[in-house]
Amino acid sequence: MMHRIGLAAVLLAALLPWPAAEAGFMDRVKDIYGMPERVEELQQQYDDAQEELDASVKRSEETIRKFQQTQEQLLRENQELKSRNARLDEAIGQMEAAERAEAERNRRITRTALAAGGLVVLYFVLMRVVRLAVWRRTR
């Protein structure tokens, strides 16, 4: 029975794939000596990334500064427009008051003219009535 188990183990070991060969001692030594170049390469990549980040920060700061200037300018313009709007509202109020006063004056003139015209018509009517009454009495 032991014999069969051993034979099965050998067959199984023969059928399974063998792991790939690892690098030898010399390859490891070469990798260790090549490390400074890789570190310099990584350092250069880091420096490039840092410069790019600094440039991006400067652009962002410039954009923020421009945005703040634009915002301040728009706030000033908004205040200016608000004050102009208040002056225009005041002027419109004055014009409307003047228009109402003129309309009231025109109504008074019209009423006065109609009253005067009515009095003139009443005078003529009364004169005719008086003349008619006098004419009838004398007849």
HUDA-V608156 format. One record per pair of residues at least 6 apart in sequence whose C-alpha atoms are under 7 Angstrom apart, sorted by sequence separation. I is the first residue (numbers start at 1). J is the second residue. D is the distance in whole Angstrom. If there is no record, write none. Layout:
I;J;D
I;J;D
This chain:
none
